[in-house]
């Protein structure tokens, strides 16, 4: 739940997928919706959050949205990983 701007979800067509959704919120919002059974009938076996550009090492993990997406799954006992790319 957000205070000023509600999270919006709409189904989108991505070739090669069964069901795809665009979410207006943060990566943690996307994970929360994805594991809540609001959009899918089951929970995932693994959550992969990312990929984003830039490093998520050291103190960056505290405020990283990509890491927050993986953390949300972890808090719900679902294995997760966050992926970043720092190509330099």
N, CA, C and O atoms as CSV, one atom per row, in Angstrom:
chain,resi,resn,atom,element,x,y,z
A,1,UNK,N,N,0.847,-1.178,0.000
A,1,UNK,CA,C,0.000,0.000,0.000
A,1,UNK,C,C,0.888,1.234,0.000
A,1,UNK,O,O,1.856,1.314,0.756
A,2,UNK,N,N,0.559,2.168,-0.831
A,2,UNK,CA,C,1.302,3.422,-0.868
A,2,UNK,C,C,0.389,4.548,-0.421
A,2,UNK,O,O,-0.835,4.435,-0.494
A,3,UNK,N,N,0.979,5.617,0.035
A,3,UNK,CA,C,0.197,6.713,0.576
A,3,UNK,C,C,-0.262,7.678,-0.516
A,3,UNK,O,O,-1.435,8.048,-0.554
A,4,UNK,N,N,0.627,8.084,-1.388
A,4,UNK,CA,C,0.281,9.087,-2.393
A,4,UNK,C,C,-0.088,8.507,-3.751
A,4,UNK,O,O,-0.972,9.030,-4.430
A,5,UNK,N,N,0.577,7.440,-4.147
A,5,UNK,CA,C,0.365,6.866,-5.474
A,5,UNK,C,C,0.116,5.370,-5.353
A,5,UNK,O,O,1.015,4.633,-4.949
A,6,UNK,N,N,-1.080,4.903,-5.691
A,6,UNK,CA,C,-1.334,3.462,-5.603
A,6,UNK,C,C,-0.508,2.691,-6.620
A,6,UNK,O,O,-0.176,3.207,-7.687
A,7,UNK,N,N,-0.186,1.469,-6.283
A,7,UNK,CA,C,0.544,0.603,-7.202
A,7,UNK,C,C,-0.441,0.123,-8.263
A,7,UNK,O,O,-1.500,-0.414,-7.940
A,8,UNK,N,N,-0.086,0.320,-9.524
A,8,UNK,CA,C,-0.945,-0.098,-10.634
A,8,UNK,C,C,-0.353,-1.337,-11.292
A,8,UNK,O,O,0.865,-1.467,-11.413
A,9,UNK,N,N,-1.226,-2.245,-11.715
A,9,UNK,CA,C,-0.809,-3.472,-12.381
A,9,UNK,C,C,-1.632,-3.633,-13.642
A,9,UNK,O,O,-2.852,-3.468,-13.623
A,10,UNK,N,N,-0.957,-3.958,-14.747
A,10,UNK,CA,C,-1.702,-4.270,-15.969
A,10,UNK,C,C,-1.021,-5.428,-16.687
A,10,UNK,O,O,0.203,-5.556,-16.676
A,11,UNK,N,N,-1.836,-6.260,-17.303
A,11,UNK,CA,C,-1.290,-7.392,-18.039
A,11,UNK,C,C,-0.729,-6.897,-19.365
A,11,UNK,O,O,-1.347,-6.082,-20.050
A,12,UNK,N,N,0.452,-7.402,-19.718
A,12,UNK,CA,C,1.115,-7.025,-20.965
A,12,UNK,C,C,1.482,-8.285,-21.739
A,12,UNK,O,O,1.577,-9.373,-21.170
A,13,UNK,N,N,1.684,-8.124,-23.028
A,13,UNK,CA,C,2.038,-9.253,-23.887
A,13,UNK,C,C,3.539,-9.250,-24.136
A,13,UNK,O,O,4.068,-8.342,-24.778
A,14,UNK,N,N,4.220,-10.266,-23.628
A,14,UNK,CA,C,5.647,-10.453,-23.876
A,14,UNK,C,C,5.792,-11.808,-24.533
A,14,UNK,O,O,5.462,-12.832,-23.935
A,15,UNK,N,N,6.281,-11.822,-25.748
A,15,UNK,CA,C,6.396,-13.050,-26.525
A,15,UNK,C,C,7.192,-14.112,-25.760
A,15,UNK,O,O,8.276,-13.841,-25.242
A,16,UNK,N,N,6.640,-15.311,-25.700
A,16,UNK,CA,C,7.322,-16.423,-25.051
A,16,UNK,C,C,6.970,-16.617,-23.593
A,16,UNK,O,O,7.479,-17.538,-22.954
A,17,UNK,N,N,6.105,-15.765,-23.048
A,17,UNK,CA,C,5.705,-15.922,-21.651
A,17,UNK,C,C,4.243,-16.357,-21.579
A,17,UNK,O,O,3.470,-16.142,-22.512
A,18,UNK,N,N,3.887,-16.964,-20.468
A,18,UNK,CA,C,2.501,-17.389,-20.255
A,18,UNK,C,C,1.667,-16.214,-19.763
A,18,UNK,O,O,0.585,-15.953,-20.290
A,19,UNK,N,N,2.164,-15.511,-18.763
A,19,UNK,CA,C,1.469,-14.351,-18.213
A,19,UNK,C,C,2.513,-13.330,-17.793
A,19,UNK,O,O,3.472,-13.659,-17.095
A,20,UNK,N,N,2.322,-12.091,-18.221
A,20,UNK,CA,C,3.262,-11.021,-17.883
A,20,UNK,C,C,2.491,-9.808,-17.393
A,20,UNK,O,O,1.401,-9.508,-17.881
A,21,UNK,N,N,3.065,-9.121,-16.430
A,21,UNK,CA,C,2.411,-7.955,-15.853
A,21,UNK,C,C,3.400,-6.807,-15.738
A,21,UNK,O,O,4.581,-7.020,-15.462
A,22,UNK,N,N,2.918,-5.599,-15.949
A,22,UNK,CA,C,3.697,-4.387,-15.704
A,22,UNK,C,C,3.198,-3.805,-14.383
A,22,UNK,O,O,1.995,-3.640,-14.180
A,23,UNK,N,N,4.136,-3.497,-13.492
A,23,UNK,CA,C,3.800,-2.976,-12.171
A,23,UNK,C,C,4.446,-1.609,-12.014
A,23,UNK,O,O,5.625,-1.438,-12.326
A,24,UNK,N,N,3.682,-0.637,-11.534
A,24,UNK,CA,C,4.203,0.729,-11.419
A,24,UNK,C,C,5.063,0.947,-10.185
A,24,UNK,O,O,5.631,2.028,-10.025
A,25,UNK,N,N,5.176,-0.022,-9.328
A,25,UNK,CA,C,5.887,0.159,-8.068
A,25,UNK,C,C,7.358,-0.203,-8.124
A,25,UNK,O,O,7.963,-0.275,-9.193
A,26,UNK,N,N,7.908,-0.424,-6.963
A,26,UNK,CA,C,9.318,-0.751,-6.797
A,26,UNK,C,C,9.544,-2.238,-7.064
A,26,UNK,O,O,8.582,-2.996,-7.183
A,27,UNK,N,N,10.805,-2.662,-7.157
A,27,UNK,CA,C,11.068,-4.103,-7.279
A,27,UNK,C,C,10.480,-4.912,-6.117
A,27,UNK,O,O,10.018,-6.033,-6.326
A,28,UNK,N,N,10.491,-4.369,-4.914
A,28,UNK,CA,C,9.893,-5.075,-3.771
A,28,UNK,C,C,8.378,-5.189,-3.947
A,28,UNK,O,O,7.794,-6.208,-3.581
A,29,UNK,N,N,7.737,-4.162,-4.501
A,29,UNK,CA,C,6.297,-4.233,-4.807
A,29,UNK,C,C,6.020,-5.340,-5.814
A,29,UNK,O,O,5.062,-6.099,-5.664
A,30,UNK,N,N,6.855,-5.431,-6.835
A,30,UNK,CA,C,6.698,-6.472,-7.863
A,30,UNK,C,C,6.824,-7.855,-7.246
A,30,UNK,O,O,6.020,-8.741,-7.537
A,31,UNK,N,N,7.827,-8.047,-6.396
A,31,UNK,CA,C,8.013,-9.335,-5.734
A,31,UNK,C,C,6.830,-9.648,-4.840
A,31,UNK,O,O,6.309,-10.763,-4.858
A,32,UNK,N,N,6.408,-8.673,-4.060
A,32,UNK,CA,C,5.289,-8.875,-3.152
A,32,UNK,C,C,4.041,-9.319,-3.909
A,32,UNK,O,O,3.356,-10.250,-3.486
A,33,UNK,N,N,3.747,-8.665,-5.008
A,33,UNK,CA,C,2.592,-9.057,-5.827
A,33,UNK,C,C,2.788,-10.433,-6.441
A,33,UNK,O,O,1.859,-11.239,-6.475
A,34,UNK,N,N,3.983,-10.701,-6.923
A,34,UNK,CA,C,4.258,-11.972,-7.577
A,34,UNK,C,C,4.155,-13.178,-6.658
A,34,UNK,O,O,3.809,-14.270,-7.109
A,35,UNK,N,N,4.447,-12.997,-5.385
A,35,UNK,CA,C,4.399,-14.122,-4.447
A,35,UNK,C,C,3.097,-14.167,-3.652
A,35,UNK,O,O,2.875,-15.111,-2.894
A,36,UNK,N,N,2.242,-13.175,-3.809
A,36,UNK,CA,C,1.023,-13.079,-3.000
A,36,UNK,C,C,-0.126,-13.949,-3.491
A,36,UNK,O,O,-1.127,-14.105,-2.792
A,37,UNK,N,N,0.007,-14.510,-4.675
A,37,UNK,CA,C,-1.057,-15.266,-5.345
A,37,UNK,C,C,-2.180,-14.364,-5.845
A,37,UNK,O,O,-3.244,-14.858,-6.221
A,38,UNK,N,N,-1.963,-13.066,-5.856
A,38,UNK,CA,C,-2.954,-12.143,-6.413
A,38,UNK,C,C,-2.934,-12.192,-7.944
A,38,UNK,O,O,-3.962,-11.970,-8.585
A,39,UNK,N,N,-1.771,-12.481,-8.529
A,39,UNK,CA,C,-1.641,-12.510,-9.980
A,39,UNK,C,C,-1.478,-13.920,-10.531
A,39,UNK,O,O,-1.882,-14.196,-11.661
A,40,UNK,N,N,-0.893,-14.805,-9.749
A,40,UNK,CA,C,-0.604,-16.170,-10.188
A,40,UNK,C,C,-1.187,-17.156,-9.177
A,40,UNK,O,O,-1.300,-16.828,-7.996
A,41,UNK,N,N,-1.556,-18.352,-9.620
A,41,UNK,CA,C,-2.188,-19.312,-8.699
A,41,UNK,C,C,-1.231,-19.954,-7.691
A,41,UNK,O,O,-1.681,-20.479,-6.673
A,42,UNK,N,N,0.062,-19.922,-7.953
A,42,UNK,CA,C,1.031,-20.528,-7.039
A,42,UNK,C,C,2.174,-19.551,-6.782
A,42,UNK,O,O,2.326,-18.553,-7.486
A,43,UNK,N,N,2.962,-19.852,-5.779
A,43,UNK,CA,C,4.145,-19.030,-5.513
A,43,UNK,C,C,5.327,-19.610,-6.282
A,43,UNK,O,O,5.351,-20.806,-6.572
A,44,UNK,N,N,6.295,-18.780,-6.611
A,44,UNK,CA,C,7.450,-19.270,-7.373
A,44,UNK,C,C,8.394,-20.095,-6.501
A,44,UNK,O,O,8.391,-19.991,-5.274
A,45,UNK,N,N,9.196,-20.912,-7.167
A,45,UNK,CA,C,10.243,-21.681,-6.478
A,45,UNK,C,C,11.489,-20.844,-6.251
A,45,UNK,O,O,12.297,-21.143,-5.373
A,46,UNK,N,N,11.641,-19.784,-7.054
A,46,UNK,CA,C,12.821,-18.924,-6.992
A,46,UNK,C,C,12.443,-17.549,-7.513
A,46,UNK,O,O,11.709,-17.437,-8.495
A,47,UNK,N,N,12.934,-16.509,-6.870
A,47,UNK,CA,C,12.754,-15.132,-7.347
A,47,UNK,C,C,14.110,-14.605,-7.797
A,47,UNK,O,O,15.083,-14.651,-7.044
A,48,UNK,N,N,14.169,-14.106,-9.027
A,48,UNK,CA,C,15.367,-13.459,-9.560
A,48,UNK,C,C,15.028,-11.986,-9.732
A,48,UNK,O,O,14.175,-11.633,-10.546
A,49,UNK,N,N,15.689,-11.135,-8.974
A,49,UNK,CA,C,15.424,-9.703,-9.014
A,49,UNK,C,C,16.523,-9.008,-9.807
A,49,UNK,O,O,17.706,-9.183,-9.514
A,50,UNK,N,N,16.149,-8.235,-10.791
A,50,UNK,CA,C,17.125,-7.530,-11.613
A,50,UNK,C,C,16.850,-7.824,-13.067
A,50,UNK,O,O,15.806,-8.390,-13.390
A,51,UNK,N,N,17.651,-7.500,-13.852
A,51,UNK,CA,C,19.020,-7.055,-13.775
A,51,UNK,C,C,19.017,-5.519,-13.776
A,51,UNK,O,O,18.192,-4.890,-14.439
A,52,UNK,N,N,19.923,-4.948,-13.046
A,52,UNK,CA,C,20.056,-3.501,-13.090
A,52,UNK,C,C,21.496,-3.129,-13.401
A,52,UNK,O,O,22.417,-3.927,-13.231
A,53,UNK,N,N,21.662,-1.910,-13.855
A,53,UNK,CA,C,22.992,-1.406,-14.178
A,53,UNK,C,C,23.606,-0.785,-12.930
A,53,UNK,O,O,22.997,0.065,-12.281
A,54,UNK,N,N,24.788,-1.207,-12.612
A,54,UNK,CA,C,25.500,-0.659,-11.466
A,54,UNK,C,C,25.719,-1.710,-10.397
A,54,UNK,O,O,25.054,-2.746,-10.372
A,55,UNK,N,N,26.645,-1.431,-9.533
A,55,UNK,CA,C,27.026,-2.364,-8.482
A,55,UNK,C,C,26.046,-2.327,-7.314
A,55,UNK,O,O,25.538,-1.265,-6.953
A,56,UNK,N,N,25.790,-3.468,-6.739
A,56,UNK,CA,C,25.004,-3.563,-5.509
A,56,UNK,C,C,25.846,-4.225,-4.423
A,56,UNK,O,O,25.376,-5.122,-3.724
A,57,UNK,N,N,27.071,-3.783,-4.290
A,57,UNK,CA,C,27.989,-4.341,-3.300
A,57,UNK,C,C,28.165,-3.362,-2.148
A,57,UNK,O,O,27.919,-2.164,-2.282
A,58,UNK,N,N,28.594,-3.899,-1.019
A,58,UNK,CA,C,28.884,-3.061,0.136
A,58,UNK,C,C,27.660,-2.328,0.639
A,58,UNK,O,O,26.584,-2.917,0.743
A,59,UNK,N,N,27.805,-1.059,0.950
A,59,UNK,CA,C,26.699,-0.289,1.517
A,59,UNK,C,C,25.549,-0.081,0.530
A,59,UNK,O,O,24.454,0.299,0.942
A,60,UNK,N,N,25.772,-0.322,-0.755
A,60,UNK,CA,C,24.718,-0.158,-1.760
A,60,UNK,C,C,23.548,-1.106,-1.528
A,60,UNK,O,O,22.426,-0.813,-1.943
A,61,UNK,N,N,23.794,-2.241,-0.868
A,61,UNK,CA,C,22.703,-3.195,-0.674
A,61,UNK,C,C,21.628,-2.666,0.266
A,61,UNK,O,O,20.503,-3.166,0.266
A,62,UNK,N,N,21.962,-1.664,1.061
A,62,UNK,CA,C,20.994,-1.110,2.005
A,62,UNK,C,C,19.845,-0.424,1.272
A,62,UNK,O,O,18.697,-0.541,1.700
A,63,UNK,N,N,20.120,0.286,0.187
A,63,UNK,CA,C,19.075,1.043,-0.506
A,63,UNK,C,C,18.783,0.551,-1.914
A,63,UNK,O,O,18.035,1.203,-2.642
A,64,UNK,N,N,19.343,-0.566,-2.314
A,64,UNK,CA,C,19.143,-1.097,-3.655
A,64,UNK,C,C,17.736,-1.665,-3.827
A,64,UNK,O,O,17.307,-2.519,-3.052
A,65,UNK,N,N,17.031,-1.195,-4.834
A,65,UNK,CA,C,15.720,-1.743,-5.153
A,65,UNK,C,C,15.813,-3.176,-5.629
A,65,UNK,O,O,14.946,-3.995,-5.326
A,66,UNK,N,N,16.863,-3.481,-6.375
A,66,UNK,CA,C,17.057,-4.839,-6.869
A,66,UNK,C,C,17.244,-5.814,-5.707
A,66,UNK,O,O,16.649,-6.891,-5.697
A,67,UNK,N,N,18.059,-5.442,-4.739
A,67,UNK,CA,C,18.266,-6.286,-3.570
A,67,UNK,C,C,16.984,-6.358,-2.733
A,67,UNK,O,O,16.681,-7.403,-2.159
A,68,UNK,N,N,16.240,-5.267,-2.662
A,68,UNK,CA,C,14.979,-5.260,-1.909
A,68,UNK,C,C,13.976,-6.244,-2.505
A,68,UNK,O,O,13.211,-6.866,-1.768
A,69,UNK,N,N,13.971,-6.392,-3.828
A,69,UNK,CA,C,13.093,-7.370,-4.456
A,69,UNK,C,C,13.425,-8.776,-4.018
A,69,UNK,O,O,12.527,-9.559,-3.711
A,70,UNK,N,N,14.702,-9.107,-3.986
A,70,UNK,CA,C,15.137,-10.424,-3.523
A,70,UNK,C,C,14.886,-10.589,-2.022
A,70,UNK,O,O,14.499,-11.665,-1.566
A,71,UNK,N,N,15.105,-9.527,-1.269
A,71,UNK,CA,C,14.893,-9.578,0.181
A,71,UNK,C,C,13.426,-9.855,0.525
A,71,UNK,O,O,13.136,-10.593,1.467
A,72,UNK,N,N,12.511,-9.267,-0.234
A,72,UNK,CA,C,11.082,-9.494,-0.009
A,72,UNK,C,C,10.749,-10.979,-0.145
A,72,UNK,O,O,9.982,-11.518,0.654
A,73,UNK,N,N,11.308,-11.631,-1.133
A,73,UNK,CA,C,11.088,-13.075,-1.298
A,73,UNK,C,C,11.701,-13.844,-0.134
A,73,UNK,O,O,11.078,-14.752,0.416
A,74,UNK,N,N,12.918,-13.478,0.236
A,74,UNK,CA,C,13.601,-14.134,1.359
A,74,UNK,C,C,12.773,-14.046,2.640
A,74,UNK,O,O,12.664,-15.028,3.374
A,75,UNK,N,N,12.191,-12.881,2.913
A,75,UNK,CA,C,11.363,-12.703,4.105
A,75,UNK,C,C,10.130,-13.603,4.081
A,75,UNK,O,O,9.523,-13.858,5.121
A,76,UNK,N,N,9.763,-14.082,2.896
A,76,UNK,CA,C,8.607,-14.967,2.743
A,76,UNK,C,C,9.032,-16.411,2.471
A,76,UNK,O,O,8.260,-17.204,1.931
A,77,UNK,N,N,10.259,-16.739,2.848
A,77,UNK,CA,C,10.800,-18.104,2.751
A,77,UNK,C,C,10.869,-18.640,1.325
A,77,UNK,O,O,10.707,-19.839,1.100
A,78,UNK,N,N,11.108,-17.761,0.371
A,78,UNK,CA,C,11.284,-18.162,-1.018
A,78,UNK,C,C,12.729,-17.852,-1.410
A,78,UNK,O,O,13.173,-16.715,-1.249
A,79,UNK,N,N,13.471,-18.839,-1.919
A,79,UNK,CA,C,14.850,-18.578,-2.345
A,79,UNK,C,C,14.892,-17.451,-3.385
A,79,UNK,O,O,14.011,-17.343,-4.238
A,80,UNK,N,N,15.921,-16.625,-3.298
A,80,UNK,CA,C,15.986,-15.467,-4.187
A,80,UNK,C,C,17.422,-15.052,-4.447
A,80,UNK,O,O,18.340,-15.409,-3.708
A,81,UNK,N,N,17.590,-14.288,-5.518
A,81,UNK,CA,C,18.890,-13.751,-5.892
A,81,UNK,C,C,18.662,-12.407,-6.574
A,81,UNK,O,O,17.672,-12.230,-7.284
A,82,UNK,N,N,19.560,-11.475,-6.366
A,82,UNK,CA,C,19.507,-10.206,-7.102
A,82,UNK,C,C,20.723,-10.143,-8.030
A,82,UNK,O,O,21.823,-10.566,-7.674
A,83,UNK,N,N,20.492,-9.610,-9.214
A,83,UNK,CA,C,21.539,-9.566,-10.237
A,83,UNK,C,C,21.768,-8.128,-10.662
A,83,UNK,O,O,20.826,-7.399,-10.976
A,84,UNK,N,N,23.025,-7.733,-10.668
A,84,UNK,CA,C,23.414,-6.410,-11.133
A,84,UNK,C,C,24.567,-6.545,-12.115
A,84,UNK,O,O,25.281,-7.547,-12.126
A,85,UNK,N,N,24.733,-5.524,-12.934
A,85,UNK,CA,C,25.811,-5.519,-13.911
A,85,UNK,C,C,26.563,-4.206,-13.827
A,85,UNK,O,O,25.996,-3.138,-14.058
A,86,UNK,N,N,27.832,-4.288,-13.498
A,86,UNK,CA,C,28.672,-3.097,-13.455
A,86,UNK,C,C,29.767,-3.286,-14.496
A,86,UNK,O,O,30.881,-3.705,-14.180
A,87,UNK,N,N,29.431,-2.968,-15.739
A,87,UNK,CA,C,30.346,-3.198,-16.842
A,87,UNK,C,C,31.438,-2.167,-16.982
A,87,UNK,O,O,32.265,-2.243,-17.891
A,88,UNK,N,N,31.441,-1.236,-16.112
A,88,UNK,CA,C,32.498,-0.351,-15.986
A,88,UNK,C,C,32.867,0.745,-16.802
A,88,UNK,O,O,33.855,1.422,-16.517
